[in-house]
Amino acid sequence: MAQEVQDLAQQLVQERRFSKAIQEIARATGYDRRDSRSVVLALSYEIKVPTE
């Protein structure tokens, strides 16, 4: 996942806009909703997510 997408999703998580963060991850990566949600949950717990 590109660092820019991760930064945007992290910002949305901090704003408690989880649905929008999931949508942005799915749009940018092609992940389905379930996988995108897993990434957002990882970001919300400050777990490192691999970038490109």
mmCIF entry with sequence, helices, sheets and N, C-alpha, C, O atoms, coordinates in Angstrom:
data_MODEL
# 
_entry.id   MODEL 
# 
_entity.id                         1 
_entity.type                       polymer 
_entity.pdbx_number_of_molecules   1 
# 
_entity_poly.entity_id                      1 
_entity_poly.type                           'polypeptide(L)' 
_entity_poly.nstd_linkage                   no 
_entity_poly.nstd_monomer                   no 
_entity_poly.pdbx_seq_one_letter_code       MAQEVQDLAQQLVQERRFSKAIQEIARATGYDRRDSRSVVLALSYEIKVPTE 
_entity_poly.pdbx_seq_one_letter_code_can   MAQEVQDLAQQLVQERRFSKAIQEIARATGYDRRDSRSVVLALSYEIKVPTE 
_entity_poly.pdbx_strand_id                 A 
# 
loop_
_entity_poly_seq.entity_id 
_entity_poly_seq.num 
_entity_poly_seq.mon_id 
_entity_poly_seq.hetero 
1 1  MET n 
1 2  ALA n 
1 3  GLN n 
1 4  GLU n 
1 5  VAL n 
1 6  GLN n 
1 7  ASP n 
1 8  LEU n 
1 9  ALA n 
1 10 GLN n 
1 11 GLN n 
1 12 LEU n 
1 13 VAL n 
1 14 GLN n 
1 15 GLU n 
1 16 ARG n 
1 17 ARG n 
1 18 PHE n 
1 19 SER n 
1 20 LYS n 
1 21 ALA n 
1 22 ILE n 
1 23 GLN n 
1 24 GLU n 
1 25 ILE n 
1 26 ALA n 
1 27 ARG n 
1 28 ALA n 
1 29 THR n 
1 30 GLY n 
1 31 TYR n 
1 32 ASP n 
1 33 ARG n 
1 34 ARG n 
1 35 ASP n 
1 36 SER n 
1 37 ARG n 
1 38 SER n 
1 39 VAL n 
1 40 VAL n 
1 41 LEU n 
1 42 ALA n 
1 43 LEU n 
1 44 SER n 
1 45 TYR n 
1 46 GLU n 
1 47 ILE n 
1 48 LYS n 
1 49 VAL n 
1 50 PRO n 
1 51 THR n 
1 52 GLU n 
# 
_struct_asym.id          A 
_struct_asym.entity_id   1 
# 
loop_
_struct_conf.conf_type_id 
_struct_conf.id 
_struct_conf.pdbx_PDB_helix_id 
_struct_conf.beg_label_comp_id 
_struct_conf.beg_label_asym_id 
_struct_conf.beg_label_seq_id 
_struct_conf.pdbx_beg_PDB_ins_code 
_struct_conf.end_label_comp_id 
_struct_conf.end_label_asym_id 
_struct_conf.end_label_seq_id 
_struct_conf.pdbx_end_PDB_ins_code 
_struct_conf.beg_auth_comp_id 
_struct_conf.beg_auth_asym_id 
_struct_conf.beg_auth_seq_id 
_struct_conf.end_auth_comp_id 
_struct_conf.end_auth_asym_id 
_struct_conf.end_auth_seq_id 
_struct_conf.pdbx_PDB_helix_class 
_struct_conf.details 
_struct_conf.pdbx_PDB_helix_length 
HELX_P HELX_P1 AA1 GLN A 3  ? GLN A 14 ? GLN A 3  GLN A 14 1 ? 12 
HELX_P HELX_P2 AA2 PHE A 18 ? THR A 29 ? PHE A 18 THR A 29 1 ? 12 
HELX_P HELX_P3 AA3 ARG A 33 ? SER A 44 ? ARG A 33 SER A 44 1 ? 12 
# 
_struct_conf_type.id          HELX_P 
_struct_conf_type.criteria    ? 
_struct_conf_type.reference   ? 
# 
loop_
_atom_site.group_PDB 
_atom_site.id 
_atom_site.type_symbol 
_atom_site.label_atom_id 
_atom_site.label_alt_id 
_atom_site.label_comp_id 
_atom_site.label_asym_id 
_atom_site.label_entity_id 
_atom_site.label_seq_id 
_atom_site.pdbx_PDB_ins_code 
_atom_site.Cartn_x 
_atom_site.Cartn_y 
_atom_site.Cartn_z 
_atom_site.occupancy 
_atom_site.B_iso_or_equiv 
_atom_site.pdbx_formal_charge 
_atom_site.auth_seq_id 
_atom_site.auth_comp_id 
_atom_site.auth_asym_id 
_atom_site.auth_atom_id 
_atom_site.pdbx_PDB_model_num 
ATOM 1   N N  . MET A 1 1  ? 0.847   -1.159 0.000  1.00 0.00 ? 1  MET A N  1 
ATOM 2   C CA . MET A 1 1  ? 0.000   0.000  0.000  1.00 0.00 ? 1  MET A CA 1 
ATOM 3   C C  . MET A 1 1  ? 0.899   1.231  0.000  1.00 0.00 ? 1  MET A C  1 
ATOM 4   O O  . MET A 1 1  ? 1.890   1.281  0.728  1.00 0.00 ? 1  MET A O  1 
ATOM 5   N N  . ALA A 1 2  ? 0.558   2.204  -0.803 1.00 0.00 ? 2  ALA A N  1 
ATOM 6   C CA . ALA A 1 2  ? 1.350   3.427  -0.893 1.00 0.00 ? 2  ALA A CA 1 
ATOM 7   C C  . ALA A 1 2  ? 1.317   4.190  0.435  1.00 0.00 ? 2  ALA A C  1 
ATOM 8   O O  . ALA A 1 2  ? 0.308   4.195  1.140  1.00 0.00 ? 2  ALA A O  1 
ATOM 9   N N  . GLN A 1 3  ? 2.411   4.817  0.750  1.00 0.00 ? 3  GLN A N  1 
ATOM 10  C CA . GLN A 1 3  ? 2.521   5.563  2.009  1.00 0.00 ? 3  GLN A CA 1 
ATOM 11  C C  . GLN A 1 3  ? 1.476   6.679  2.088  1.00 0.00 ? 3  GLN A C  1 
ATOM 12  O O  . GLN A 1 3  ? 0.959   6.966  3.168  1.00 0.00 ? 3  GLN A O  1 
ATOM 13  N N  . GLU A 1 4  ? 1.162   7.311  0.947  1.00 0.00 ? 4  GLU A N  1 
ATOM 14  C CA . GLU A 1 4  ? 0.174   8.395  0.948  1.00 0.00 ? 4  GLU A CA 1 
ATOM 15  C C  . GLU A 1 4  ? -1.206  7.891  1.367  1.00 0.00 ? 4  GLU A C  1 
ATOM 16  O O  . GLU A 1 4  ? -1.928  8.562  2.104  1.00 0.00 ? 4  GLU A O  1 
ATOM 17  N N  . VAL A 1 5  ? -1.558  6.707  0.887  1.00 0.00 ? 5  VAL A N  1 
ATOM 18  C CA . VAL A 1 5  ? -2.851  6.117  1.236  1.00 0.00 ? 5  VAL A CA 1 
ATOM 19  C C  . VAL A 1 5  ? -2.875  5.768  2.717  1.00 0.00 ? 5  VAL A C  1 
ATOM 20  O O  . VAL A 1 5  ? -3.869  6.001  3.404  1.00 0.00 ? 5  VAL A O  1 
ATOM 21  N N  . GLN A 1 6  ? -1.796  5.221  3.190  1.00 0.00 ? 6  GLN A N  1 
ATOM 22  C CA . GLN A 1 6  ? -1.711  4.873  4.604  1.00 0.00 ? 6  GLN A CA 1 
ATOM 23  C C  . GLN A 1 6  ? -1.805  6.125  5.472  1.00 0.00 ? 6  GLN A C  1 
ATOM 24  O O  . GLN A 1 6  ? -2.478  6.118  6.503  1.00 0.00 ? 6  GLN A O  1 
ATOM 25  N N  . ASP A 1 7  ? -1.138  7.192  5.061  1.00 0.00 ? 7  ASP A N  1 
ATOM 26  C CA . ASP A 1 7  ? -1.205  8.449  5.824  1.00 0.00 ? 7  ASP A CA 1 
ATOM 27  C C  . ASP A 1 7  ? -2.625  8.999  5.862  1.00 0.00 ? 7  ASP A C  1 
ATOM 28  O O  . ASP A 1 7  ? -3.098  9.443  6.908  1.00 0.00 ? 7  ASP A O  1 
ATOM 29  N N  . LEU A 1 8  ? -3.310  8.968  4.708  1.00 0.00 ? 8  LEU A N  1 
ATOM 30  C CA . LEU A 1 8  ? -4.691  9.443  4.646  1.00 0.00 ? 8  LEU A CA 1 
ATOM 31  C C  . LEU A 1 8  ? -5.586  8.597  5.545  1.00 0.00 ? 8  LEU A C  1 
ATOM 32  O O  . LEU A 1 8  ? -6.394  9.132  6.304  1.00 0.00 ? 8  LEU A O  1 
ATOM 33  N N  . ALA A 1 9  ? -5.441  7.281  5.457  1.00 0.00 ? 9  ALA A N  1 
ATOM 34  C CA . ALA A 1 9  ? -6.254  6.391  6.284  1.00 0.00 ? 9  ALA A CA 1 
ATOM 35  C C  . ALA A 1 9  ? -5.972  6.620  7.768  1.00 0.00 ? 9  ALA A C  1 
ATOM 36  O O  . ALA A 1 9  ? -6.894  6.606  8.584  1.00 0.00 ? 9  ALA A O  1 
ATOM 37  N N  . GLN A 1 10 ? -4.713  6.828  8.118  1.00 0.00 ? 10 GLN A N  1 
ATOM 38  C CA . GLN A 1 10 ? -4.355  7.084  9.521  1.00 0.00 ? 10 GLN A CA 1 
ATOM 39  C C  . GLN A 1 10 ? -5.015  8.370  10.016 1.00 0.00 ? 10 GLN A C  1 
ATOM 40  O O  . GLN A 1 10 ? -5.509  8.429  11.141 1.00 0.00 ? 10 GLN A O  1 
ATOM 41  N N  . GLN A 1 11 ? -5.018  9.388  9.172  1.00 0.00 ? 11 GLN A N  1 
ATOM 42  C CA . GLN A 1 11 ? -5.664  10.651 9.535  1.00 0.00 ? 11 GLN A CA 1 
ATOM 43  C C  . GLN A 1 11 ? -7.168  10.443 9.740  1.00 0.00 ? 11 GLN A C  1 
ATOM 44  O O  . GLN A 1 11 ? -7.744  10.951 10.702 1.00 0.00 ? 11 GLN A O  1 
ATOM 45  N N  . LEU A 1 12 ? -7.794  9.699  8.838  1.00 0.00 ? 12 LEU A N  1 
ATOM 46  C CA . LEU A 1 12 ? -9.229  9.420  8.964  1.00 0.00 ? 12 LEU A CA 1 
ATOM 47  C C  . LEU A 1 12 ? -9.528  8.619  10.220 1.00 0.00 ? 12 LEU A C  1 
ATOM 48  O O  . LEU A 1 12 ? -10.538 8.863  10.881 1.00 0.00 ? 12 LEU A O  1 
ATOM 49  N N  . VAL A 1 13 ? -8.666  7.668  10.559 1.00 0.00 ? 13 VAL A N  1 
ATOM 50  C CA . VAL A 1 13 ? -8.845  6.894  11.782 1.00 0.00 ? 13 VAL A CA 1 
ATOM 51  C C  . VAL A 1 13 ? -8.768  7.804  12.998 1.00 0.00 ? 13 VAL A C  1 
ATOM 52  O O  . VAL A 1 13 ? -9.576  7.676  13.917 1.00 0.00 ? 13 VAL A O  1 
ATOM 53  N N  . GLN A 1 14 ? -7.819  8.711  13.014 1.00 0.00 ? 14 GLN A N  1 
ATOM 54  C CA . GLN A 1 14 ? -7.685  9.640  14.133 1.00 0.00 ? 14 GLN A CA 1 
ATOM 55  C C  . GLN A 1 14 ? -8.912  10.529 14.270 1.00 0.00 ? 14 GLN A C  1 
ATOM 56  O O  . GLN A 1 14 ? -9.256  10.958 15.371 1.00 0.00 ? 14 GLN A O  1 
ATOM 57  N N  . GLU A 1 15 ? -9.573  10.804 13.145 1.00 0.00 ? 15 GLU A N  1 
ATOM 58  C CA . GLU A 1 15 ? -10.801 11.598 13.149 1.00 0.00 ? 15 GLU A CA 1 
ATOM 59  C C  . GLU A 1 15 ? -12.037 10.737 13.413 1.00 0.00 ? 15 GLU A C  1 
ATOM 60  O O  . GLU A 1 15 ? -13.164 11.232 13.410 1.00 0.00 ? 15 GLU A O  1 
ATOM 61  N N  . ARG A 1 16 ? -11.806 9.432  13.644 1.00 0.00 ? 16 ARG A N  1 
ATOM 62  C CA . ARG A 1 16 ? -12.866 8.454  13.920 1.00 0.00 ? 16 ARG A CA 1 
ATOM 63  C C  . ARG A 1 16 ? -13.793 8.264  12.725 1.00 0.00 ? 16 ARG A C  1 
ATOM 64  O O  . ARG A 1 16 ? -14.977 7.979  12.900 1.00 0.00 ? 16 ARG A O  1 
ATOM 65  N N  . ARG A 1 17 ? -13.261 8.422  11.507 1.00 0.00 ? 17 ARG A N  1 
ATOM 66  C CA . ARG A 1 17 ? -14.016 8.253  10.265 1.00 0.00 ? 17 ARG A CA 1 
ATOM 67  C C  . ARG A 1 17 ? -13.613 6.918  9.638  1.00 0.00 ? 17 ARG A C  1 
ATOM 68  O O  . ARG A 1 17 ? -13.006 6.868  8.568  1.00 0.00 ? 17 ARG A O  1 
ATOM 69  N N  . PHE A 1 18 ? -13.970 5.840  10.339 1.00 0.00 ? 18 PHE A N  1 
ATOM 70  C CA . PHE A 1 18 ? -13.537 4.502  9.963  1.00 0.00 ? 18 PHE A CA 1 
ATOM 71  C C  . PHE A 1 18 ? -14.094 4.065  8.603  1.00 0.00 ? 18 PHE A C  1 
ATOM 72  O O  . PHE A 1 18 ? -13.367 3.476  7.804  1.00 0.00 ? 18 PHE A O  1 
ATOM 73  N N  . SER A 1 19 ? -15.351 4.341  8.338  1.00 0.00 ? 19 SER A N  1 
ATOM 74  C CA . SER A 1 19 ? -15.949 3.929  7.067  1.00 0.00 ? 19 SER A CA 1 
ATOM 75  C C  . SER A 1 19 ? -15.240 4.575  5.888  1.00 0.00 ? 19 SER A C  1 
ATOM 76  O O  . SER A 1 19 ? -14.967 3.917  4.884  1.00 0.00 ? 19 SER A O  1 
ATOM 77  N N  . LYS A 1 20 ? -14.945 5.851  6.006  1.00 0.00 ? 20 LYS A N  1 
ATOM 78  C CA . LYS A 1 20 ? -14.239 6.556  4.932  1.00 0.00 ? 20 LYS A CA 1 
ATOM 79  C C  . LYS A 1 20 ? -12.830 5.996  4.763  1.00 0.00 ? 20 LYS A C  1 
ATOM 80  O O  . LYS A 1 20 ? -12.347 5.865  3.638  1.00 0.00 ? 20 LYS A O  1 
ATOM 81  N N  . ALA A 1 21 ? -12.167 5.664  5.870  1.00 0.00 ? 21 ALA A N  1 
ATOM 82  C CA . ALA A 1 21 ? -10.824 5.081  5.804  1.00 0.00 ? 21 ALA A CA 1 
ATOM 83  C C  . ALA A 1 21 ? -10.867 3.730  5.088  1.00 0.00 ? 21 ALA A C  1 
ATOM 84  O O  . ALA A 1 21 ? -9.994  3.433  4.272  1.00 0.00 ? 21 ALA A O  1 
ATOM 85  N N  . ILE A 1 22 ? -11.867 2.922  5.385  1.00 0.00 ? 22 ILE A N  1 
ATOM 86  C CA . ILE A 1 22 ? -12.025 1.623  4.736  1.00 0.00 ? 22 ILE A CA 1 
ATOM 87  C C  . ILE A 1 22 ? -12.251 1.816  3.239  1.00 0.00 ? 22 ILE A C  1 
ATOM 88  O O  . ILE A 1 22 ? -11.666 1.105  2.422  1.00 0.00 ? 22 ILE A O  1 
ATOM 89  N N  . GLN A 1 23 ? -13.089 2.767  2.887  1.00 0.00 ? 23 GLN A N  1 
ATOM 90  C CA . GLN A 1 23 ? -13.360 3.044  1.471  1.00 0.00 ? 23 GLN A CA 1 
ATOM 91  C C  . GLN A 1 23 ? -12.096 3.486  0.738  1.00 0.00 ? 23 GLN A C  1 
ATOM 92  O O  . GLN A 1 23 ? -11.847 3.046  -0.384 1.00 0.00 ? 23 GLN A O  1 
ATOM 93  N N  . GLU A 1 24 ? -11.308 4.342  1.353  1.00 0.00 ? 24 GLU A N  1 
ATOM 94  C CA . GLU A 1 24 ? -10.087 4.836  0.714  1.00 0.00 ? 24 GLU A CA 1 
ATOM 95  C C  . GLU A 1 24 ? -9.067  3.720  0.512  1.00 0.00 ? 24 GLU A C  1 
ATOM 96  O O  . GLU A 1 24 ? -8.416  3.650  -0.530 1.00 0.00 ? 24 GLU A O  1 
ATOM 97  N N  . ILE A 1 25 ? -8.930  2.855  1.501  1.00 0.00 ? 25 ILE A N  1 
ATOM 98  C CA . ILE A 1 25 ? -8.008  1.721  1.374  1.00 0.00 ? 25 ILE A CA 1 
ATOM 99  C C  . ILE A 1 25 ? -8.472  0.801  0.248  1.00 0.00 ? 25 ILE A C  1 
ATOM 100 O O  . ILE A 1 25 ? -7.670  0.379  -0.584 1.00 0.00 ? 25 ILE A O  1 
ATOM 101 N N  . ALA A 1 26 ? -9.766  0.493  0.224  1.00 0.00 ? 26 ALA A N  1 
ATOM 102 C CA . ALA A 1 26 ? -10.308 -0.391 -0.809 1.00 0.00 ? 26 ALA A CA 1 
ATOM 103 C C  . ALA A 1 26 ? -10.118 0.212  -2.197 1.00 0.00 ? 26 ALA A C  1 
ATOM 104 O O  . ALA A 1 26 ? -9.748  -0.494 -3.135 1.00 0.00 ? 26 ALA A O  1 
ATOM 105 N N  . ARG A 1 27 ? -10.365 1.497  -2.331 1.00 0.00 ? 27 ARG A N  1 
ATOM 106 C CA . ARG A 1 27 ? -10.238 2.161  -3.625 1.00 0.00 ? 27 ARG A CA 1 
ATOM 107 C C  . ARG A 1 27 ? -8.797  2.138  -4.118 1.00 0.00 ? 27 ARG A C  1 
ATOM 108 O O  . ARG A 1 27 ? -8.534  1.876  -5.292 1.00 0.00 ? 27 ARG A O  1 
ATOM 109 N N  . ALA A 1 28 ? -7.880  2.410  -3.220 1.00 0.00 ? 28 ALA A N  1 
ATOM 110 C CA . ALA A 1 28 ? -6.474  2.538  -3.617 1.00 0.00 ? 28 ALA A CA 1 
ATOM 111 C C  . ALA A 1 28 ? -5.786  1.194  -3.836 1.00 0.00 ? 28 ALA A C  1 
ATOM 112 O O  . ALA A 1 28 ? -4.851  1.100  -4.631 1.00 0.00 ? 28 ALA A O  1 
ATOM 113 N N  . THR A 1 29 ? -6.235  0.167  -3.145 1.00 0.00 ? 29 THR A N  1 
ATOM 114 C CA . THR A 1 29 ? -5.523  -1.107 -3.190 1.00 0.00 ? 29 THR A CA 1 
ATOM 115 C C  . THR A 1 29 ? -6.248  -2.207 -3.942 1.00 0.00 ? 29 THR A C  1 
ATOM 116 O O  . THR A 1 29 ? -5.625  -3.170 -4.389 1.00 0.00 ? 29 THR A O  1 
ATOM 117 N N  . GLY A 1 30 ? -7.562  -2.074 -4.086 1.00 0.00 ? 30 GLY A N  1 
ATOM 118 C CA . GLY A 1 30 ? -8.341  -3.152 -4.680 1.00 0.00 ? 30 GLY A CA 1 
ATOM 119 C C  . GLY A 1 30 ? -8.721  -4.231 -3.680 1.00 0.00 ? 30 GLY A C  1 
ATOM 120 O O  . GLY A 1 30 ? -9.302  -5.249 -4.055 1.00 0.00 ? 30 GLY A O  1 
ATOM 121 N N  . TYR A 1 31 ? -8.397  -4.015 -2.407 1.00 0.00 ? 31 TYR A N  1 
ATOM 122 C CA . TYR A 1 31 ? -8.781  -4.971 -1.370 1.00 0.00 ? 31 TYR A CA 1 
ATOM 123 C C  . TYR A 1 31 ? -10.303 -4.973 -1.238 1.00 0.00 ? 31 TYR A C  1 
ATOM 124 O O  . TYR A 1 31 ? -10.958 -3.971 -1.526 1.00 0.00 ? 31 TYR A O  1 
ATOM 125 N N  . ASP A 1 32 ? -10.859 -6.100 -0.804 1.00 0.00 ? 32 ASP A N  1 
ATOM 126 C CA . ASP A 1 32 ? -12.287 -6.114 -0.521 1.00 0.00 ? 32 ASP A CA 1 
ATOM 127 C C  . ASP A 1 32 ? -12.523 -5.428 0.827  1.00 0.00 ? 32 ASP A C  1 
ATOM 128 O O  . ASP A 1 32 ? -11.577 -5.074 1.531  1.00 0.00 ? 32 ASP A O  1 
ATOM 129 N N  . ARG A 1 33 ? -13.794 -5.249 1.170  1.00 0.00 ? 33 ARG A N  1 
ATOM 130 C CA . ARG A 1 33 ? -14.132 -4.497 2.385  1.00 0.00 ? 33 ARG A CA 1 
ATOM 131 C C  . ARG A 1 33 ? -13.545 -5.159 3.643  1.00 0.00 ? 33 ARG A C  1 
ATOM 132 O O  . ARG A 1 33 ? -13.084 -4.474 4.557  1.00 0.00 ? 33 ARG A O  1 
ATOM 133 N N  . ARG A 1 34 ? -13.568 -6.462 3.676  1.00 0.00 ? 34 ARG A N  1 
ATOM 134 C CA . ARG A 1 34 ? -13.066 -7.190 4.852  1.00 0.00 ? 34 ARG A CA 1 
ATOM 135 C C  . ARG A 1 34 ? -11.566 -6.950 5.056  1.00 0.00 ? 34 ARG A C  1 
ATOM 136 O O  . ARG A 1 34 ? -11.129 -6.664 6.171  1.00 0.00 ? 34 ARG A O  1 
ATOM 137 N N  . ASP A 1 35 ? -10.789 -7.066 3.988  1.00 0.00 ? 35 ASP A N  1 
ATOM 138 C CA . ASP A 1 35 ? -9.352  -6.842 4.097  1.00 0.00 ? 35 ASP A CA 1 
ATOM 139 C C  . ASP A 1 35 ? -9.039  -5.379 4.398  1.00 0.00 ? 35 ASP A C  1 
ATOM 140 O O  . ASP A 1 35 ? -8.127  -5.075 5.167  1.00 0.00 ? 35 ASP A O  1 
ATOM 141 N N  . SER A 1 36 ? -9.800  -4.481 3.789  1.00 0.00 ? 36 SER A N  1 
ATOM 142 C CA . SER A 1 36 ? -9.606  -3.048 4.053  1.00 0.00 ? 36 SER A CA 1 
ATOM 143 C C  . SER A 1 36 ? -9.893  -2.728 5.514  1.00 0.00 ? 36 SER A C  1 
ATOM 144 O O  . SER A 1 36 ? -9.201  -1.920 6.133  1.00 0.00 ? 36 SER A O  1 
ATOM 145 N N  . ARG A 1 37 ? -10.918 -3.367 6.053  1.00 0.00 ? 37 ARG A N  1 
ATOM 146 C CA . ARG A 1 37 ? -11.258 -3.160 7.465  1.00 0.00 ? 37 ARG A CA 1 
ATOM 147 C C  . ARG A 1 37 ? -10.125 -3.655 8.366  1.00 0.00 ? 37 ARG A C  1 
ATOM 148 O O  . ARG A 1 37 ? -9.820  -3.031 9.383  1.00 0.00 ? 37 ARG A O  1 
ATOM 149 N N  . SER A 1 38 ? -9.508  -4.765 7.997  1.00 0.00 ? 38 SER A N  1 
ATOM 150 C CA . SER A 1 38 ? -8.387  -5.288 8.773  1.00 0.00 ? 38 SER A CA 1 
ATOM 151 C C  . SER A 1 38 ? -7.226  -4.303 8.803  1.00 0.00 ? 38 SER A C  1 
ATOM 152 O O  . SER A 1 38 ? -6.581  -4.124 9.836  1.00 0.00 ? 38 SER A O  1 
ATOM 153 N N  . VAL A 1 39 ? -6.964  -3.669 7.671  1.00 0.00 ? 39 VAL A N  1 
ATOM 154 C CA . VAL A 1 39 ? -5.900  -2.663 7.613  1.00 0.00 ? 39 VAL A CA 1 
ATOM 155 C C  . VAL A 1 39 ? -6.252  -1.483 8.505  1.00 0.00 ? 39 VAL A C  1 
ATOM 156 O O  . VAL A 1 39 ? -5.402  -0.997 9.252  1.00 0.00 ? 39 VAL A O  1 
ATOM 157 N N  . VAL A 1 40 ? -7.489  -1.020 8.437  1.00 0.00 ? 40 VAL A N  1 
ATOM 158 C CA . VAL A 1 40 ? -7.913  0.121  9.258  1.00 0.00 ? 40 VAL A CA 1 
ATOM 159 C C  . VAL A 1 40 ? -7.810  -0.229 10.742 1.00 0.00 ? 40 VAL A C  1 
ATOM 160 O O  . VAL A 1 40 ? -7.374  0.597  11.544 1.00 0.00 ? 40 VAL A O  1 
ATOM 161 N N  . LEU A 1 41 ? -8.204  -1.434 11.106 1.00 0.00 ? 41 LEU A N  1 
ATOM 162 C CA . LEU A 1 41 ? -8.075  -1.836 12.512 1.00 0.00 ? 41 LEU A CA 1 
ATOM 163 C C  . LEU A 1 41 ? -6.612  -1.861 12.940 1.00 0.00 ? 41 LEU A C  1 
ATOM 164 O O  . LEU A 1 41 ? -6.282  -1.438 14.048 1.00 0.00 ? 41 LEU A O  1 
ATOM 165 N N  . ALA A 1 42 ? -5.741  -2.349 12.075 1.00 0.00 ? 42 ALA A N  1 
ATOM 166 C CA . ALA A 1 42 ? -4.309  -2.345 12.386 1.00 0.00 ? 42 ALA A CA 1 
ATOM 167 C C  . ALA A 1 42 ? -3.818  -0.913 12.596 1.00 0.00 ? 42 ALA A C  1 
ATOM 168 O O  . ALA A 1 42 ? -3.081  -0.637 13.543 1.00 0.00 ? 42 ALA A O  1 
ATOM 169 N N  . LEU A 1 43 ? -4.226  -0.012 11.714 1.00 0.00 ? 43 LEU A N  1 
ATOM 170 C CA . LEU A 1 43 ? -3.817  1.386  11.858 1.00 0.00 ? 43 LEU A CA 1 
ATOM 171 C C  . LEU A 1 43 ? -4.357  1.998  13.147 1.00 0.00 ? 43 LEU A C  1 
ATOM 172 O O  . LEU A 1 43 ? -3.678  2.798  13.790 1.00 0.00 ? 43 LEU A O  1 
ATOM 173 N N  . SER A 1 44 ? -5.576  1.623  13.523 1.00 0.00 ? 44 SER A N  1 
ATOM 174 C CA . SER A 1 44 ? -6.161  2.196  14.741 1.00 0.00 ? 44 SER A CA 1 
ATOM 175 C C  . SER A 1 44 ? -5.424  1.731  15.996 1.00 0.00 ? 44 SER A C  1 
ATOM 176 O O  . SER A 1 44 ? -5.424  2.425  17.013 1.00 0.00 ? 44 SER A O  1 
ATOM 177 N N  . TYR A 1 45 ? -4.793  0.551  15.921 1.00 0.00 ? 45 TYR A N  1 
ATOM 178 C CA . TYR A 1 45 ? -3.982  0.058  17.036 1.00 0.00 ? 45 TYR A CA 1 
ATOM 179 C C  . TYR A 1 45 ? -2.501  0.350  16.861 1.00 0.00 ? 45 TYR A C  1 
ATOM 180 O O  . TYR A 1 45 ? -1.653  -0.177 17.582 1.00 0.00 ? 45 TYR A O  1 
ATOM 181 N N  . GLU A 1 46 ? -2.207  1.210  15.875 1.00 0.00 ? 46 GLU A N  1 
ATOM 182 C CA . GLU A 1 46 ? -0.835  1.651  15.596 1.00 0.00 ? 46 GLU A CA 1 
ATOM 183 C C  . GLU A 1 46 ? 0.109   0.501  15.260 1.00 0.00 ? 46 GLU A C  1 
ATOM 184 O O  . GLU A 1 46 ? 1.286   0.519  15.620 1.00 0.00 ? 46 GLU A O  1 
ATOM 185 N N  . ILE A 1 47 ? -0.428  -0.498 14.565 1.00 0.00 ? 47 ILE A N  1 
ATOM 186 C CA . ILE A 1 47 ? 0.380   -1.597 14.058 1.00 0.00 ? 47 ILE A CA 1 
ATOM 187 C C  . ILE A 1 47 ? 0.925   -1.195 12.697 1.00 0.00 ? 47 ILE A C  1 
ATOM 188 O O  . ILE A 1 47 ? 0.183   -0.676 11.864 1.00 0.00 ? 47 ILE A O  1 
ATOM 189 N N  . LYS A 1 48 ? 2.203   -1.426 12.462 1.00 0.00 ? 48 LYS A N  1 
ATOM 190 C CA . LYS A 1 48 ? 2.799   -1.061 11.181 1.00 0.00 ? 48 LYS A CA 1 
ATOM 191 C C  . LYS A 1 48 ? 2.194   -1.901 10.062 1.00 0.00 ? 48 LYS A C  1 
ATOM 192 O O  . LYS A 1 48 ? 2.048   -3.117 10.184 1.00 0.00 ? 48 LYS A O  1 
ATOM 193 N N  . VAL A 1 49 ? 1.848   -1.228 8.975  1.00 0.00 ? 49 VAL A N  1 
ATOM 194 C CA . VAL A 1 49 ? 1.316   -1.882 7.791  1.00 0.00 ? 49 VAL A CA 1 
ATOM 195 C C  . VAL A 1 49 ? 2.362   -1.726 6.687  1.00 0.00 ? 49 VAL A C  1 
ATOM 196 O O  . VAL A 1 49 ? 2.841   -0.618 6.447  1.00 0.00 ? 49 VAL A O  1 
ATOM 197 N N  . PRO A 1 50 ? 2.721   -2.816 6.018  1.00 0.00 ? 50 PRO A N  1 
ATOM 198 C CA . PRO A 1 50 ? 3.756   -2.717 4.978  1.00 0.00 ? 50 PRO A CA 1 
ATOM 199 C C  . PRO A 1 50 ? 3.350   -1.768 3.865  1.00 0.00 ? 50 PRO A C  1 
ATOM 200 O O  . PRO A 1 50 ? 2.186   -1.718 3.468  1.00 0.00 ? 50 PRO A O  1 
ATOM 201 N N  . THR A 1 51 ? 4.323   -1.015 3.363  1.00 0.00 ? 51 THR A N  1 
ATOM 202 C CA . THR A 1 51 ? 4.101   -0.145 2.218  1.00 0.00 ? 51 THR A CA 1 
ATOM 203 C C  . THR A 1 51 ? 4.810   -0.765 1.023  1.00 0.00 ? 51 THR A C  1 
ATOM 204 O O  . THR A 1 51 ? 5.513   -1.766 1.155  1.00 0.00 ? 51 THR A O  1 
ATOM 205 N N  . GLU A 1 52 ? 4.622   -0.175 -0.111 1.00 0.00 ? 52 GLU A N  1 
ATOM 206 C CA . GLU A 1 52 ? 5.199   -0.718 -1.343 1.00 0.00 ? 52 GLU A CA 1 
ATOM 207 C C  . GLU A 1 52 ? 6.689   -0.844 -1.289 1.00 0.00 ? 52 GLU A C  1 
ATOM 208 O O  . GLU A 1 52 ? 7.306   -1.287 -2.258 1.00 0.00 ? 52 GLU A O  1 
# 
